Amino acid sequence: MRDPGDLLYEKPALVQTLESYVKDILSTFTGDKRIVFWDLYNEAGNSNYKDRSLPLLKKVFKWARAVNPSQP
């Protein structure tokens, strides 16, 4: 997923939307043979967010583990 930037800090409820999105994508494509790897968070910390991206990065990995998608 793309870093939501300031929206995440302006609208904390966005985290629930992001969780649903991440879990939906992983669930939908979990058995798809075309998936070579999962890029869960594109360029975390980019755009000068640095360590501010870390809490969301940890959440994204937690959500992915909960879905337990296949890995090649």
Residue, then its C-alpha position, 0 to 999 in steps of 0.5 A: m500500500r502507499d503511505p497515506g501521509d498526513l491523512l493518517y494523522e488528520k483522520p485516525a479512523l482511516v486506519q480501519t479503512l486501511e486494515s480492511y483494504v490490506k486484508d481484502i487484497l491479501s485474501t482475494f489474491t492469496g492463492d494467485k500463482r501470479i503473485v511472486f511476493w507481497d510488497l506490503y508498504n511501498e517506501a515506508g518512511n518516504s516523503n520525510y515521514k521517516d520513523r513516523s511510518l513505523p507504527l503503521l508498518k507494524k500494523v500492516f505486517k500484523w494484518a498480513r500475518a492474520v490473513n496468512p497469505s500464501q508465499p511462493 
